[in-house]
Amino acid sequence: MLYLTDEEFNFIVKLMKDSYGVNLSQKRPLIEGRLGNFVTEHGYKTYMDYFKYLQTQPEELVNIVSKLTTNHTYFMRENEHFQFYQDTVLPWIDHTLKSTDLRVWSAACSSGQEPYTIALITQNYLGSKASSWDSTILASDISMKVLSQAKQGIYDATDIEKMPPEWVSKWFKKVDDNHYQVVDALKAKVAYRYFNLLDDFNFKKPFQAIFCRNVMIYFDLPTKEAIVNKCYNAMLPGGYFFIGHSESLSGCNHKFTYVCPSVYRKE
């Protein structure tokens, strides 16, 4: 294995922090494990040679962020959130707000499993009313590579094994024995966009719900606090904010009200 020198480690930590807010200061073994073979296989003798190249290639830099931060994801991950969305958030929008303009954002959507799940739950809930709603889900990420994968919507059979069979038969088509693809009708209900959470949130309308799950574990406290408060300001009063089960807003200065584990609300 190719090991990082202290200079190389400090360099990549600063580069990731300055560019994307990602805190890798405690992730030295992870960096070596995920990049060591990659660096040598691409003809670089040292990490520093590769890191200097990254500075001139923004798209490649984003792909490395994805390589260093992406966890295994699958449909129905942390299913309690989707159950809450179905049982609480959608009825609130439908019956209390009496709105047919759905404003839900899947931030840091990775390869699309989360937004497609939100979209199909929404369509199942709306049923015959679906045609009268603007129910497109906004999904964003900093990696064009994972956004491209999400738009394709092709997944391993293991990715959908926790989904109800009737959902699979309705919303997926079989590609081969090991792969399934999201049907076009569901693809049309997700709008994928490049977005860096460090940027300003200049959205035209406030969101009713934001899913920002399993991404803030990579941020230090000041960065996390800034993102959480930008999400708060981008939400409609009464809106719901979801974070990952392994994440916490403890120690973070924010205005959200705790609802239940990893679910918060803008009162």
Helices and strands as residue ranges (DSSP letters): H 6-20, H 28-41, H 47-54, H 58-69, H 79-84, I 85-89, H 90-91, I 92-96, E 104-106, H 113-126, G 127-132, E 137-141, H 144-152, E 154-156, G 157-160, H 165-171, E 172-176, E 179-182, H 184-187, E 190-194, E 207-211, G 216-218, H 221-233, E 235-242, E 257-260, E 263-265
